[in-house]
């Protein structure tokens, strides 16, 4: 009953059309709370139209990998791995005990 009396108080102070718009907006968002409707009336946001949710579309990610990356038969030989590590590594990124000339041979 307190909720009903609070809603009637909002109608008296805010006007019938504003409270109706606030209630419609609250019901659209599945929020049934008289306190929220009162705050909407105080802030003047009862008639604000919220953008509807967009349909779910998948945007390819910036760091997405190709399907080949996850292939089960994707294997490298030891020499290919060493060559890739040496090509990508700079002397400052290698540990101190690694000799780059010995690794590249």
ROSE-4610 file (N, C-alpha, C; in Angstrom, 1 decimal, always signed):
// ROSE-4610
residu = [X/X/X/X/X/X/X/X/X/X/X/X/X/X/X/X/X/X/X/X/X/X/X/X/X/X/X/X/X/X/X/X/X/X/X/X/X/X/X/X/X/X/X/X/X/X/X/X/X/X/X/X/X/X/X/X/X/X/X/X/X/X/X/X/X/X/X/X/X/X/X/X/X/X/X/X/X/X/X/X/X/X/X/X/X/X/X/X/X/X/X/X/X/X/X/X/X/X/X/X/X/X/X/X/X/X/X/X/X/X/X/X/X/X/X/X/X/X/X/X/X/X/X/X/X/X/X/X/X/X/X/X/X/X/X/X/X/X/X/X/X/X/X/X/X/X/X/X/X/X/X/X/X/X/X/X/X/X/X/X/X/X/X/X/X/X/X/X/X/X/X/X/X/X/X/X/X/X/X/X/X/X/X/X/X/X/X/X/X/X/X/X/X/X/X/X/X/X/X/X/X/X/X/X/X/X/X/X/X/X/X/X/X/X/X/X/X/X/X/X/X/X/X/X/X/X/X/X/X/X/X/X/X/X/X/X/X/X/X/X/X/X/X/X/X/X/X/X/X/X/X/X/X/X/X/X/X/X/X/X/X/X/X/X/X/X/X/X/X/X/X/X/X/X/X/X/X/X/X/X/X/X/X/X/X/X/X/X/X/X/X/X/X/X/X/X/X/X/X/X/X/X/X/X/X/X/X/X/X/X/X/X/X/X/X]
num = [1/1/1/2/2/2/3/3/3/4/4/4/5/5/5/6/6/6/7/7/7/8/8/8/9/9/9/10/10/10/11/11/11/12/12/12/13/13/13/14/14/14/15/15/15/16/16/16/17/17/17/18/18/18/19/19/19/20/20/20/21/21/21/22/22/22/23/23/23/24/24/24/25/25/25/26/26/26/27/27/27/28/28/28/29/29/29/30/30/30/31/31/31/32/32/32/33/33/33/34/34/34/35/35/35/36/36/36/37/37/37/38/38/38/39/39/39/40/40/40/41/41/41/42/42/42/43/43/43/44/44/44/45/45/45/46/46/46/47/47/47/48/48/48/49/49/49/50/50/50/51/51/51/52/52/52/53/53/53/54/54/54/55/55/55/56/56/56/57/57/57/58/58/58/59/59/59/60/60/60/61/61/61/62/62/62/63/63/63/64/64/64/65/65/65/66/66/66/67/67/67/68/68/68/69/69/69/70/70/70/71/71/71/72/72/72/73/73/73/74/74/74/75/75/75/76/76/76/77/77/77/78/78/78/79/79/79/80/80/80/81/81/81/82/82/82/83/83/83/84/84/84/85/85/85/86/86/86/87/87/87/88/88/88/89/89/89/90/90/90/91/91/91/92/92/92/93/93/93/94/94/94/95/95/95/96/96/96/97/97/97/98/98/98/99/99/99/100/100/100/101/101/101/102/102/102/103/103/103/104/104/104/105/105/105]
x = [+0.8/+0.0/+0.9/+2.0/+2.9/+3.3/+3.6/+4.0/+2.8/+1.6/+0.5/+0.3/+0.4/+0.3/+1.5/+2.7/+3.8/+3.6/+3.0/+2.7/+1.6/+0.6/-0.4/+0.2/+1.1/+1.8/+2.6/+3.2/+3.9/+3.0/+1.8/+0.8/+0.3/+0.2/-0.3/+0.8/+2.1/+3.1/+3.7/+3.8/+4.4/+3.5/+2.2/+1.3/+1.1/-0.1/-0.5/+0.3/+0.5/+1.2/+2.6/+3.3/+4.7/+4.9/+4.0/+4.1/+3.8/+2.8/+2.5/+3.7/+4.4/+5.5/+6.6/+6.8/+7.8/+7.5/+6.2/+5.8/+6.0/+5.7/+5.9/+7.3/+8.2/+9.6/+10.1/+9.7/+10.1/+9.6/+8.4/+7.9/+8.7/+9.0/+9.8/+11.2/+11.7/+13.0/+12.8/+11.6/+11.2/+11.7/+11.5/+11.9/+10.6/+10.1/+8.9/+9.4/+9.6/+10.1/+9.6/+8.8/+8.3/+9.4/+10.4/+11.5/+12.2/+12.4/+13.1/+12.2/+10.9/+10.0/+10.1/+10.2/+10.3/+11.6/+12.7/+14.0/+13.9/+13.2/+13.1/+12.4/+11.3/+10.6/+11.4/+12.2/+13.1/+14.1/+14.7/+15.7/+15.2/+13.9/+13.3/+13.7/+13.9/+14.3/+13.2/+12.0/+10.9/+10.5/+10.8/+10.4/+11.6/+12.8/+14.0/+13.8/+14.1/+14.0/+15.4/+15.4/+16.7/+16.8/+18.0/+18.2/+18.0/+17.2/+17.0/+18.3/+18.3/+19.5/+19.7/+21.0/+21.3/+21.3/+21.0/+21.0/+22.4/+22.6/+23.9/+24.6/+25.7/+26.6/+28.0/+28.7/+30.0/+31.0/+31.8/+32.8/+34.1/+34.8/+36.1/+37.0/+37.7/+38.6/+39.9/+40.5/+41.7/+42.8/+42.7/+43.8/+43.3/+42.3/+41.7/+42.8/+42.8/+43.7/+43.0/+43.7/+43.1/+42.8/+41.9/+41.6/+42.8/+43.7/+44.9/+45.8/+45.7/+46.5/+46.1/+44.8/+44.3/+44.2/+44.8/+44.8/+45.6/+45.1/+45.8/+47.1/+47.1/+48.3/+49.3/+49.2/+50.2/+51.4/+52.5/+53.7/+54.9/+55.8/+57.1/+58.2/+59.2/+60.4/+61.2/+62.2/+63.0/+63.8/+64.3/+65.0/+64.1/+62.9/+61.9/+61.6/+61.5/+61.2/+62.4/+63.6/+64.8/+65.0/+64.7/+64.8/+63.8/+62.6/+61.6/+61.9/+62.4/+62.8/+64.0/+64.9/+66.1/+65.6/+64.8/+64.3/+63.5/+62.7/+61.8/+62.6/+63.6/+64.3/+65.4/+65.5/+66.6/+67.5/+68.8/+69.7/+69.3/+68.5/+68.1/+66.9/+66.2/+65.1/+65.4/+66.6/+67.1/+67.7/+67.6/+68.3/+69.8/+70.5/+71.9/+72.7/+72.3/+73.1/+72.9/+72.1/+71.8/+72.8/+73.5/+74.4/+73.7/+73.4/+72.6/+73.3/+74.6/+75.2/+75.1/+75.2/+75.1/+73.7/+72.7/+71.3/+71.0/+71.5/+71.2/+71.9/+72.9/+73.6/+72.9]
y = [-1.2/+0.0/+1.3/+1.2/+2.4/+2.8/+1.7/+2.0/+2.7/+2.3/+2.9/+4.4/+4.6/+6.0/+6.9/+6.3/+7.0/+7.4/+6.5/+6.7/+7.8/+7.7/+8.8/+10.1/+10.2/+11.4/+12.0/+11.1/+11.5/+12.1/+11.5/+12.1/+13.5/+13.7/+15.0/+16.0/+15.7/+16.7/+16.8/+15.7/+15.8/+15.9/+15.5/+15.5/+14.2/+14.0/+12.7/+12.2/+13.1/+12.6/+12.3/+13.1/+12.8/+11.5/+11.2/+9.9/+8.8/+9.0/+7.9/+7.6/+8.7/+8.4/+7.7/+8.1/+7.5/+6.0/+5.7/+4.3/+3.5/+4.1/+3.4/+3.1/+4.0/+3.8/+2.8/+2.8/+1.8/+0.4/+0.3/-1.0/-1.5/-0.6/-1.0/-1.7/-1.2/-1.7/-2.8/-3.2/-4.2/-3.8/-2.6/-2.1/-1.5/-2.2/-1.7/-1.2/+0.1/+0.7/+2.2/+2.5/+3.8/+4.9/+4.5/+5.4/+5.8/+4.8/+5.1/+6.0/+5.8/+6.7/+8.1/+8.2/+9.5/+10.2/+9.5/+10.1/+10.5/+9.7/+10.1/+11.4/+11.6/+12.8/+14.0/+13.8/+14.9/+15.3/+14.3/+14.6/+15.0/+14.8/+15.1/+14.1/+12.8/+11.8/+10.8/+11.2/+10.2/+10.0/+11.0/+10.9/+10.6/+10.3/+10.0/+8.7/+8.7/+7.5/+6.8/+5.6/+4.8/+4.0/+4.0/+3.3/+1.8/+1.2/-0.2/-1.0/-2.2/-3.0/-3.4/-3.4/-3.7/-5.3/-5.7/-7.2/-7.7/-8.9/-9.5/-9.8/-9.0/-9.2/-9.5/-10.3/-10.6/-9.8/-9.0/-8.2/-9.0/-9.1/-9.8/-9.0/-9.7/-9.0/-8.6/-7.6/-7.1/-8.2/-9.0/-10.0/-11.4/-11.5/-12.8/-13.6/-14.9/-15.8/-16.6/-16.9/-17.8/-19.1/-19.9/-21.2/-22.1/-21.8/-22.7/-22.7/-21.6/-21.5/-22.6/-22.9/-23.9/-25.3/-25.5/-26.8/-27.8/-29.0/-30.0/-30.5/-30.6/-31.1/-30.0/-28.9/-27.8/-28.0/-28.5/-28.8/-28.2/-27.8/-27.3/-28.2/-28.2/-29.0/-28.1/-28.7/-28.0/-26.9/-27.1/-26.0/-24.9/-25.1/-24.0/-23.2/-23.9/-23.1/-22.3/-22.8/-22.0/-20.8/-21.0/-19.9/-18.9/-19.2/-18.3/-17.5/-18.2/-17.5/-16.5/-16.9/-16.0/-14.8/-15.1/-14.0/-13.0/-13.4/-12.5/-11.9/-12.5/-12.1/-11.0/-10.1/-9.1/-9.5/-9.1/-9.4/-9.0/-7.9/-7.5/-8.3/-9.0/-9.8/-11.3/-11.7/-13.0/-13.0/-14.2/-14.3/-14.1/-13.7/-13.4/-14.7/-15.9/-17.0/-17.7/-17.0/-17.6/-16.9/-17.7/-17.2/-17.2/-16.0/-16.0/-16.6/-16.6/-17.2/-18.7/-19.3/-20.7/-21.2/-20.4/-20.8/-20.7/-19.8/-19.7/-20.7/-21.4/-22.4/-23.7]
z = [+0.0/+0.0/+0.0/+0.6/+0.7/-0.7/-1.6/-3.0/-3.7/-3.4/-4.1/-3.7/-2.4/-1.9/-2.4/-2.5/-3.0/-4.5/-5.2/-6.6/-6.8/-5.9/-6.0/-5.6/-4.7/-4.3/-5.5/-6.2/-7.4/-8.5/-8.6/-9.5/-9.1/-7.8/-7.3/-7.5/-7.3/-7.4/-8.8/-9.6/-10.9/-12.0/-11.9/-13.0/-13.5/-14.0/-14.5/-15.7/-16.7/-17.9/-17.7/-16.8/-16.5/-15.8/-14.8/-14.1/-15.0/-15.9/-16.9/-17.8/-18.2/-19.1/-18.3/-17.0/-16.2/-15.9/-15.7/-15.4/-16.7/-17.9/-19.1/-19.4/-19.1/-19.3/-18.3/-17.1/-16.1/-16.5/-17.0/-17.4/-18.6/-19.5/-20.7/-20.3/-19.2/-18.7/-17.6/-17.4/-16.4/-15.0/-14.7/-13.3/-12.7/-11.7/-11.0/-9.6/-9.6/-8.4/-8.4/-7.4/-7.3/-7.0/-6.2/-5.9/-7.2/-8.1/-9.4/-10.2/-10.2/-11.0/-10.4/-9.1/-8.5/-8.9/-8.9/-9.3/-10.8/-11.6/-13.0/-13.2/-12.3/-12.4/-11.9/-10.8/-10.3/-11.4/-12.1/-13.0/-14.4/-14.6/-15.9/-17.0/-16.6/-17.6/-17.9/-17.5/-17.7/-19.2/-20.0/-21.4/-22.3/-21.7/-22.5/-23.2/-24.5/-25.3/-25.3/-24.9/-24.8/-26.1/-26.7/-27.9/-27.7/-28.6/-28.4/-28.6/-28.0/-28.2/-29.6/-30.1/-31.4/-31.6/-32.8/-33.0/-32.8/-32.3/-32.0/-33.2/-33.4/-34.6/-34.0/-34.6/-34.2/-35.1/-34.4/-35.1/-35.0/-36.1/-36.0/-35.1/-34.2/-33.3/-33.9/-33.3/-33.8/-33.7/-32.6/-32.3/-32.6/-33.4/-33.8/-34.6/-34.4/-35.1/-36.1/-37.2/-38.2/-37.7/-38.3/-37.9/-38.0/-38.9/-39.1/-37.8/-37.1/-35.9/-34.9/-34.9/-33.9/-34.4/-35.6/-36.2/-35.4/-35.3/-34.5/-35.2/-36.5/-37.1/-37.4/-36.8/-36.9/-36.0/-36.6/-35.9/-36.6/-35.8/-36.4/-36.0/-36.8/-36.4/-35.5/-34.8/-33.9/-34.6/-35.8/-36.5/-36.9/-37.2/-37.6/-36.3/-35.2/-33.9/-33.6/-33.7/-33.4/-34.3/-35.6/-36.6/-36.3/-35.9/-35.6/-34.3/-33.3/-32.1/-32.3/-33.1/-33.4/-34.2/-35.2/-36.1/-35.3/-34.3/-33.5/-32.3/-31.9/-30.7/-31.0/-30.1/-30.2/-29.1/-29.2/-28.1/-26.7/-26.6/-25.3/-24.7/-25.6/-25.1/-24.8/-25.2/-24.9/-23.5/-22.8/-21.5/-21.6/-20.6/-20.6/-21.0/-20.7/-20.9/-22.3/-23.2/-24.5/-25.5/-26.2/-27.2/-28.6/-29.1/-30.4/-31.5/-31.6/-32.7/-32.7/-31.5/-31.3/-31.6/-31.3/-31.5/-33.0/-33.7/-35.2/-36.0/-35.5/-36.3/-36.4]
